[in-house]
Amino acid sequence: MLHFPQQRTIRNLIAGTGLLCFAAPSFAHVNVVAPNGGEVFNAGDQVSIEWIIAVAHPTQNWDVWYSSTGALGPWIPIAIDLPAGDIAQGAVHTYMWTAPNVSSTEMFVRVRQDNSANDYEDISNGDFTIQLTCCGIAYCDPSNLNSAGLPAQLEASGSHLVTDNNFILRALQLPPNQFGYPLFSNAQAAVPVASGILCLGGQIGRFTSNLFNSGGAGDSGPLAIDLNNLPSPPGGAVLPGDTWNFQVWYRDVGTSNFTSAVTVVFQ
């Protein structure tokens, strides 16, 4: 017989009043303590799922799921039949989970205690978030001023997951109506070139297929980078675990310049 977790807040409609009566929280036999509501993770992050045994049972194993659509599921397996481990009351259990490639503010995890008799389970108290966001870290920021009197900036967005192939660069605060394109390398530097600082070292690739004009707004617009087909050198495809550095070169009045740079660890 499966015992479903008691709700942490029991709401009863009082007949004839239209009022909600909130009962005292109940204590389940197993309690999820993390993630337990309000946390924000990036897709691909390592997330520690933690739970505590509130009432000891002859536990045989543990099952763990997640939902990206709220506390009612549907539930997607994370790990089934994990070893029982310490089954004493108060024992803390942990499972390291790689956050899935989803974007949701309604994430929940559920842990079931599989026993030789009744089973018990619990879910997160509240929802948490997983976001598809690029983990770029800016450096060489701010860049040298350009003829518009501004330091050109480089932003990275989309996803840092290689399988998504959804990595976007955007150069901002450029002088108007100037041409440019992104550069990349696996090393960093700080070399004065023309009116700017080249912040890439080693072999430097040029995304000439992403040539843009900054227009009147001084904005490159979104520049989609094909992670499966990097130009040579160094060429090839981005692999999980690779770290790449990006910067944009652009023409300026009578010279050239560079944006700030971004370093990204892909997963």
C-alpha positions as a printed Julia matrix, in Angstrom:
267×3 Matrix{Float64}:
   0.0    0.0     0.0
   1.38   3.37   -0.99
   1.12   6.18    1.56
   1.19   9.54   -0.18
   2.8   12.42    1.71
   0.54  14.52    3.82
   0.31  18.08    2.63
   2.44  20.41    4.7
  -0.49  22.83    4.84
  -3.97  21.32    5.03
  -6.71  23.61    3.83
 -10.33  22.9     4.7
 -13.23  24.94    3.43
 -15.53  25.82    6.33
 -19.04  25.13    5.14
 -21.17  28.21    4.79
 -18.36  30.69    5.53
 -16.17  30.62    2.43
 -13.12  30.8     4.72
  -9.98  28.68    4.51
  -8.79  27.1     7.74
  -5.04  26.37    7.87
  -4.12  23.39   10.04
  -0.73  22.92   11.68
   1.94  21.42    9.38
   2.23  17.64    9.51
   5.55  15.82    9.73
   6.06  13.23    6.99
   8.01   9.98    7.37
  10.63  11.28    4.93
  11.33  14.98    4.39
  12.9   16.62    1.35
  15.1   19.47    2.58
  16.83  20.55   -0.67
  16.0   21.91   -3.11
  13.02  23.08   -1.12
  11.74  26.18   -2.87
  13.16  29.47   -4.11
  16.49  28.2    -5.46
  17.67  29.13   -8.96
  19.9   26.8   -10.98
  21.26  26.78  -14.5
  20.69  23.81  -16.78
  23.68  21.49  -16.36
  24.4   22.57  -12.77
  25.12  19.92  -10.15
  22.21  20.07   -7.7
  22.35  18.36   -4.29
  19.02  16.66   -3.54
  18.83  16.06    0.21
  16.28  14.34    2.41
  15.98  13.24    6.05
  14.39  10.13    7.54
  11.77  11.36   10.0
  10.41   7.91   10.9
  12.57   4.81   10.6
  11.29   1.89    8.5
  12.82  -1.27    7.0
  13.79   0.71    3.9
  14.86  -1.27    0.83
  15.77   1.55   -1.55
  14.98   5.13   -2.63
  13.38   6.59   -5.76
  13.86  10.2    -6.86
  11.91  12.16   -9.51
  11.46  15.72  -10.7
   8.58  17.7   -12.18
   8.97  20.81  -14.33
   5.24  21.59  -14.3
   4.41  21.91  -10.61
   3.7   19.76   -7.57
   1.17  17.56   -9.36
   3.64  16.27  -11.95
   3.94  14.5   -14.29
   7.02  13.06  -12.58
  10.2   12.19  -14.49
  12.64   9.66  -12.97
  16.01  10.94  -11.77
  17.21   7.75  -10.02
  15.32   4.55   -9.2
  16.25   1.93   -6.56
  19.08   3.87   -4.94
  20.73   1.92   -2.1
  18.95   2.22    1.24
  22.06   3.38    3.11
  21.56   4.48    6.7
  17.91   3.83    7.59
  17.98   5.24   11.12
  15.71   8.08   12.15
  17.4   11.4    11.46
  19.73   9.99    8.78
  20.48  12.46    5.99
  20.65  11.23    2.39
  22.09  13.07   -0.6
  21.98  12.52   -4.35
  23.86  14.72   -6.84
  21.64  15.53   -9.81
  22.58  17.23  -13.07
  19.89  19.84  -13.66
  18.07  18.97  -16.89
  17.97  21.03  -20.04
  14.66  22.74  -19.23
  13.48  26.24  -18.45
  10.89  26.27  -15.66
   9.97  28.22  -12.54
   7.78  25.34  -11.34
  10.4   22.7   -10.56
   9.85  20.17   -7.76
  11.66  17.02   -6.64
  10.03  13.99   -5.06
  11.7   11.29   -2.94
  10.07   7.96   -2.16
  11.09   5.67    0.67
  10.55   2.1    -0.64
   9.98  -0.12    2.38
   9.21  -3.8     2.9
   5.73  -2.69    4.02
   4.21   0.76    3.41
   6.07   3.23    1.21
   6.33   6.94    2.07
   7.33   9.97    0.04
   7.71  13.73    0.15
   8.15  16.59   -2.32
   9.81  19.99   -2.15
   7.91  22.49    0.0
   7.92  25.03   -2.82
   8.94  25.41   -6.44
  12.44  26.25   -7.62
  13.8   27.44  -10.95
  16.01  25.98  -13.66
  16.99  28.38  -16.4
  18.65  28.03  -19.77
  21.26  30.7   -19.43
  24.75  31.15  -20.64
  27.41  31.14  -17.93
  29.7   33.66  -19.58
  31.96  35.74  -17.32
  33.02  39.15  -18.59
  36.67  40.21  -18.57
  38.67  43.07  -20.16
  35.72  45.12  -19.0
  35.36  48.01  -19.62
  36.94  48.11  -23.05
  38.66  51.19  -24.48
  36.36  54.06  -25.45
  35.37  54.31  -29.11
  34.46  57.31  -31.28
  30.97  57.31  -29.76
  32.61  57.94  -26.39
  31.51  54.53  -25.06
  33.21  51.27  -24.09
  31.77  48.6   -26.4
  30.33  45.65  -24.48
  29.91  41.97  -25.37
  27.02  39.93  -23.96
  26.53  36.16  -24.16
  23.1   34.55  -23.94
  21.26  31.41  -24.97
  22.61  28.14  -23.6
  26.03  26.92  -22.52
  24.97  23.31  -23.23
  26.75  22.0   -26.31
  23.82  19.82  -27.35
  21.55  22.87  -27.56
  23.78  24.66  -30.09
  22.01  27.85  -29.03
  24.84  30.22  -28.1
  24.33  33.92  -28.89
  26.71  36.89  -28.79
  25.69  40.53  -28.98
  27.92  43.62  -29.17
  26.52  46.84  -27.69
  27.61  50.5   -27.42
  29.36  50.42  -30.79
  29.89  53.47  -32.98
  27.05  53.68  -35.51
  27.2   52.2   -39.0
  30.42  50.27  -38.54
  31.3   46.69  -39.52
  32.58  43.99  -37.18
  32.65  40.27  -36.43
  33.3   37.97  -33.44
  36.62  36.41  -32.56
  37.39  33.44  -30.3
  40.3   31.55  -28.77
  41.1   29.17  -25.91
  43.54  31.6   -24.25
  43.34  35.09  -22.8
  45.66  38.05  -23.33
  45.75  41.84  -23.15
  47.51  43.2   -26.23
  47.08  46.82  -27.45
  45.95  46.75  -31.1
  44.91  49.93  -32.95
  42.54  51.79  -30.56
  41.61  48.79  -28.45
  42.86  45.84  -26.43
  42.88  42.35  -27.93
  41.93  40.09  -25.03
  42.45  36.77  -26.81
  45.66  34.77  -27.06
  47.01  31.74  -28.89
  45.23  30.76  -32.09
  42.43  33.22  -32.81
  39.46  32.24  -34.94
  37.31  34.72  -36.85
  33.57  34.3   -37.33
  33.56  36.18  -40.64
  30.23  34.54  -41.5
  28.8   36.62  -38.62
  29.89  39.93  -40.2
  27.5   42.68  -39.1
  26.87  46.4   -39.43
  26.1   48.23  -36.19
  23.49  50.48  -37.83
  22.24  53.68  -36.28
  21.76  52.05  -32.85
  25.38  50.89  -32.52
  24.23  47.3   -31.91
  25.38  44.13  -33.67
  22.07  42.38  -33.09
  22.09  38.69  -32.07
  25.03  36.74  -33.5
  24.28  32.99  -33.48
  27.5   30.99  -33.06
  27.51  27.49  -34.56
  29.16  25.38  -31.83
  29.43  22.44  -34.22
  31.5   24.26  -36.79
  34.14  26.64  -35.4
  36.21  28.38  -38.08
  39.89  27.5   -38.45
  42.12  28.04  -36.7
  41.48  26.36  -34.28
  38.38  24.88  -35.94
  36.36  21.81  -35.04
  33.43  21.62  -32.64
  32.92  22.72  -29.06
  32.98  19.8   -26.61
  31.49  19.57  -23.11
  34.08  20.87  -20.64
  35.72  23.21  -23.17
  36.46  26.8   -22.16
  36.37  29.38  -24.94
  36.91  33.13  -24.91
  35.02  35.53  -27.2
  35.46  39.14  -28.25
  34.2   41.32  -31.11
  36.46  43.32  -33.42
  34.88  46.32  -35.11
  35.8   49.18  -37.38
  35.79  52.69  -35.95
  36.35  56.1   -37.55
  39.84  55.86  -39.08
  40.84  52.92  -36.86
  39.5   49.72  -35.26
  38.63  48.65  -31.74
  37.4   45.74  -29.59
  34.52  45.07  -27.22
  34.96  43.64  -23.76
  35.44  39.85  -23.73
  33.53  36.87  -22.35
  34.83  33.49  -21.19
  32.42  30.54  -21.27
  32.68  27.01  -19.87
  30.51  24.78  -22.04
  28.75  21.69  -20.75
